[in-house]
């Protein structure tokens, strides 16, 4: 993550999803959920910031307001010398006031659904290469698996992406490609679409799924191995967070996954092995048939997996 400046020649676009933010009814429930999940949950009164052991960067912000969960804003980061040109696109789109729960840095506008979007200048916090590296092979003559009681606690490495509900997938694709310079990776008709950043990016930093209204479906967090996905899912079940979906493997993006449902109906995903799009590669988007776009293998999809629990 981070490292040298990676650029795609003649491409103007953000390099990272810097932060996502939403409000929840109860911050104590949020703290318990995300700490158990494997994140550093940094609480300050009614505010909770999400970081990882690997980086002090604050990937997510939750604020308790006693009302049902609601997406607040997304923040994206660009290289310093790209900021002014991207901010000019925000001005054309229509500048907006900063969200009251955020700092006032950078430029602000609203996406096609009216969700606030922040642009900041800053370092690349998305991975500069496919990560993490595969684990070393176990030593011959030694048992590879730990005991159940001795299994290590799973720790997330970084935020991979967020997936949002939207009533108009194409309108959101148009906004984020034309205004922020993201690029279409793959889609399935008007049901779902995946976008990557141009300067070296995982297959998607942002995705959209069709729904009757906007909302947050899930945040996705990379862990070091498939085994960590299983260990994380088991720890969450032991803590009472048993609703979710996995273990499985996606078709679009290729990653292994397990989703855990949070106390408000959305999900946090353990992810490993997502496709990577280097800065110099032209990824050819596919339009996948719905019946062959969701997952290669895994348990049946829960009935409420694509239910939008976020109110108007």
LINJOWO-V542286 format. One record per residue. PHI is phi in degrees with one decimal (999 if undefined). BURIAL is 1 if it has 9 or more other C-alpha atoms within 8 Angstrom, else 0. D_FIRST is the distance of its C-alpha to the first C-alpha in Angstrom with 2 decimals. Layout:
PHI,BURIAL,D_FIRST
PHI,BURIAL,D_FIRST
//
This chain:
999,1,0.00
72.2,1,3.79
90.7,0,6.37
-64.8,0,9.60
-69.2,0,11.14
-111.9,0,11.35
-133.7,1,14.62
-95.5,1,17.14
-60.0,0,20.53
60.9,0,22.86
-114.4,1,20.68
-107.8,0,20.70
-175.1,1,18.31
-67.8,1,15.59
-107.1,1,11.94
-148.6,1,10.72
-78.7,1,12.67
-84.8,1,12.66
-166.0,1,15.16
-123.7,1,18.05
-142.9,1,21.25
-153.4,1,24.47
-101.1,1,27.61
-137.2,1,29.13
-73.5,1,32.58
-139.8,1,31.75
-74.4,1,28.85
-65.7,0,29.91
-62.2,0,29.49
-62.9,1,25.99
-61.0,1,25.05
-62.4,0,26.56
-63.3,1,24.91
-74.9,1,21.27
-64.7,1,21.74
-64.9,1,23.28
-62.5,1,20.57
120.6,1,18.04
-110.3,1,16.53
-84.8,1,17.25
-98.5,1,20.01
-102.7,0,20.98
-100.2,1,24.49
-139.5,0,26.63
65.3,0,29.92
-92.5,1,29.57
-110.6,1,25.88
-133.3,1,22.93
-104.2,1,19.28
-108.7,1,16.59
-132.2,1,13.62
-128.4,1,12.06
-62.8,1,12.67
-78.9,0,9.08
-154.7,0,8.83
-78.1,0,11.99
-59.9,0,11.05
-91.9,1,13.95
-83.0,1,13.08
-144.0,1,16.75
-134.4,1,20.19
-122.0,1,23.45
-129.7,1,26.83
-85.7,1,30.08
-134.6,1,33.10
77.2,0,35.44
-114.7,0,35.22
-57.0,1,33.72
-54.3,1,30.00
-152.5,1,29.04
-62.2,1,25.97
-101.0,1,25.82
-163.8,1,23.26
-118.3,1,19.91
-124.8,1,17.82
-123.0,1,15.77
-114.1,1,14.16
-127.4,1,15.21
-63.9,1,15.24
-52.6,0,18.14
-81.2,0,20.49
-101.0,1,20.14
-60.5,1,20.85
-61.6,0,24.64
-68.6,0,25.13
-71.3,1,23.17
-62.2,1,25.02
-63.5,0,28.21
-66.2,1,27.53
-62.0,1,27.29
-64.1,1,30.65
-64.2,0,32.19
-66.0,1,31.04
122.4,0,32.45
-67.4,1,30.90
-130.1,0,30.77
-71.8,0,30.87
-61.5,1,27.80
-64.3,1,27.67
-62.5,0,29.60
-90.4,0,26.90
-111.4,0,24.26
-75.9,0,24.17
-97.8,0,25.87
-62.4,0,23.20
70.2,0,22.77
-116.9,1,24.71
-131.4,1,25.81
-151.2,1,27.50
-121.0,1,28.30
-80.5,1,27.29
-64.6,0,29.98
-95.0,1,30.46
90.7,0,30.74
-73.3,1,27.48
-68.5,1,26.20
-129.1,1,23.09
-107.4,1,21.49
-116.0,1,19.88
-126.3,1,18.21
-94.2,1,17.02
-176.7,0,13.76
-68.9,0,10.37
-73.1,1,7.84
-103.3,1,5.98
-79.9,1,5.76
-65.8,1,3.94
-91.1,1,5.72
-161.3,1,7.54
-59.2,1,9.16
-142.6,0,7.83
-81.0,0,9.18
-69.0,0,11.83
-58.9,0,15.38
-66.6,0,17.20
-66.5,0,19.79
-64.7,0,23.32
-66.4,0,25.62
-69.5,0,28.22
-62.6,0,31.52
85.4,0,34.24
-123.1,0,31.98
-67.3,0,31.40
-85.4,0,27.84
-87.3,0,27.97
-77.6,0,28.12
-69.3,0,31.01
-60.6,0,30.66
-72.4,0,31.14
-98.2,0,28.76
-64.6,0,25.81
-69.2,0,22.64
-73.6,0,21.36
-74.8,1,18.46
-125.3,1,15.36
-66.9,1,12.85
-90.6,1,9.11
-169.4,1,8.23
-74.5,1,10.52
-88.5,1,10.90
-166.5,1,14.03
-126.3,1,17.46
-118.0,1,20.80
-111.9,1,23.74
-77.0,1,27.44
-156.2,1,29.44
-76.5,1,33.06
-141.0,0,32.23
-61.2,1,29.26
-64.4,0,30.21
-62.8,0,30.59
-70.5,1,27.07
-59.4,1,25.73
-60.7,0,27.85
-61.9,1,26.65
-74.6,1,22.90
-79.6,1,23.29
-80.6,0,25.92
-96.6,1,24.71
-104.5,1,20.89
79.1,1,20.61
-66.9,1,18.89
-127.0,1,20.26
-69.2,1,22.14
-94.7,1,20.75
-157.0,1,23.62
-154.1,1,26.32
-132.1,1,29.44
54.3,1,32.17
-101.0,1,32.18
-90.0,1,30.89
-158.2,1,27.11
-147.1,1,24.55
-128.1,1,20.83
-125.3,1,18.89
-117.9,1,15.72
-88.4,1,14.37
-77.1,1,15.66
-98.5,1,12.97
83.6,1,10.99
-158.3,1,10.59
-63.2,1,11.32
-50.1,1,15.11
-149.8,1,15.39
-102.4,1,13.84
-151.0,1,17.48
-143.5,1,20.64
-133.6,1,24.30
-126.2,1,27.17
-66.1,1,30.84
-155.5,1,32.60
-75.9,0,35.56
-159.2,1,33.50
-68.6,1,29.97
167.0,1,27.85
-96.7,1,24.64
-87.3,1,24.62
-158.3,1,21.37
-107.9,1,17.83
-120.4,1,15.60
-126.7,1,13.21
-78.0,1,11.43
-120.0,1,13.02
-71.9,1,13.06
-164.1,1,16.30
-62.1,1,19.31
-58.3,0,21.16
-65.4,1,18.88
-61.0,1,19.80
-64.1,1,23.41
-64.3,1,23.19
-64.9,1,21.63
-61.0,1,24.33
-66.5,0,26.98
-63.0,1,26.04
-66.0,1,26.17
-61.7,1,29.53
-61.3,0,30.86
-88.4,0,30.09
100.1,0,32.01
-96.8,1,29.34
-94.3,1,30.88
-82.5,0,30.71
169.4,1,28.04
-150.1,1,27.46
145.3,1,26.15
-73.9,1,25.38
-156.9,1,25.17
-133.2,1,23.41
-75.9,1,23.03
-80.5,1,24.47
-76.7,0,22.47
98.8,1,18.79
71.6,1,19.95
-78.4,1,17.99
-83.2,1,19.76
-147.8,1,20.35
-148.6,1,22.31
-101.5,1,23.06
-117.1,1,24.60
-77.3,1,26.90
-85.3,1,26.64
-66.4,0,29.89
-116.6,1,30.15
98.7,0,29.93
-89.9,1,26.38
-133.2,1,23.71
-116.1,1,20.40
-109.4,1,18.95
-83.4,1,17.42
-136.0,1,15.64
-150.2,1,14.74
86.5,0,14.82
-65.5,1,14.41
-55.1,1,15.23
-121.2,1,12.83
-113.7,1,14.36
-61.9,1,13.55
-58.3,1,14.62
-89.1,0,17.87
-100.1,0,18.90
-92.1,0,21.46
-75.0,0,20.97
-92.3,0,24.51
-66.2,0,24.84
-108.8,0,27.14
-116.1,0,29.63
-91.7,1,30.03
-61.7,0,33.21
-52.5,0,32.79
-72.3,0,34.19
-128.1,0,31.65
-122.0,1,28.49
-93.2,1,27.49
-149.7,1,27.00
-77.5,0,28.01
-150.9,0,29.06
147.0,1,29.11
-70.9,0,31.63
-56.6,0,33.49
-70.8,0,31.77
-59.3,0,33.04
-58.7,0,35.57
-101.4,0,33.70
-64.0,0,30.18
-108.9,0,30.46
-84.6,0,32.72
-88.7,1,31.67
-86.1,0,32.58
-89.0,1,31.75
-73.9,1,35.00
-60.5,0,36.02
//
